[in-house]
Amino acid sequence: MLATGRLAEANYLVTGDKGLLQLRRYAGMQIVSPREFLEVLQHERTAGGGEP
């Protein structure tokens, strides 16, 4: 997963894997739980931002 996210230049890696979640960041990606990512999306929507 980490390599795929890095190659895709992803901003977020959404996972339930506790080991990955402990990293919090990797190669410029934020590593978040599905719940945390929903909060990011909700914040972007209310802030009027486009893509998260």
C-alpha positions as CSV (number, residue, x, y, z in Angstrom):
1,M,0.0,0.0,0.0
2,L,2.7,2.5,0.9
3,A,4.5,2.0,-2.4
4,T,1.3,2.4,-4.4
5,G,0.4,5.6,-2.6
6,R,3.9,7.0,-3.0
7,L,4.0,6.2,-6.8
8,A,0.5,7.7,-7.2
9,E,1.6,10.8,-5.2
10,A,-1.5,10.4,-3.0
11,N,-2.3,12.9,-0.4
12,Y,-4.0,10.4,1.9
13,L,-3.8,6.7,2.6
14,V,-7.0,5.5,4.2
15,T,-6.6,2.3,6.1
16,G,-7.7,0.3,9.1
17,D,-4.3,-1.2,9.6
18,K,-3.1,-0.3,13.1
19,G,0.6,-0.5,12.1
20,L,0.2,1.8,9.2
21,L,-2.0,4.2,11.3
22,Q,0.9,4.5,13.8
23,L,3.1,6.0,11.1
24,R,0.7,8.9,10.6
25,R,2.7,10.2,7.5
26,Y,4.8,8.5,4.8
27,A,6.3,10.1,1.7
28,G,4.1,13.1,1.9
29,M,0.9,11.1,2.5
30,Q,-1.2,11.4,5.6
31,I,-2.2,8.0,6.8
32,V,-5.7,8.1,8.3
33,S,-8.6,5.8,9.4
34,P,-11.8,5.8,7.3
35,R,-13.4,7.9,10.1
36,E,-10.7,10.5,10.0
37,F,-10.9,10.7,6.2
38,L,-14.7,11.3,6.4
39,E,-13.9,14.2,8.8
40,V,-11.4,15.6,6.2
41,L,-14.0,15.4,3.5
42,Q,-16.7,17.0,5.7
43,H,-14.3,19.8,6.6
44,E,-13.4,20.4,2.9
45,R,-17.1,20.5,2.0
46,T,-18.0,23.0,4.7
47,A,-14.9,25.1,4.0
48,G,-15.8,25.3,0.4
49,G,-12.6,23.6,-0.7
50,G,-12.4,21.4,-3.7
51,E,-10.4,18.2,-3.6
52,P,-9.1,17.1,-0.2
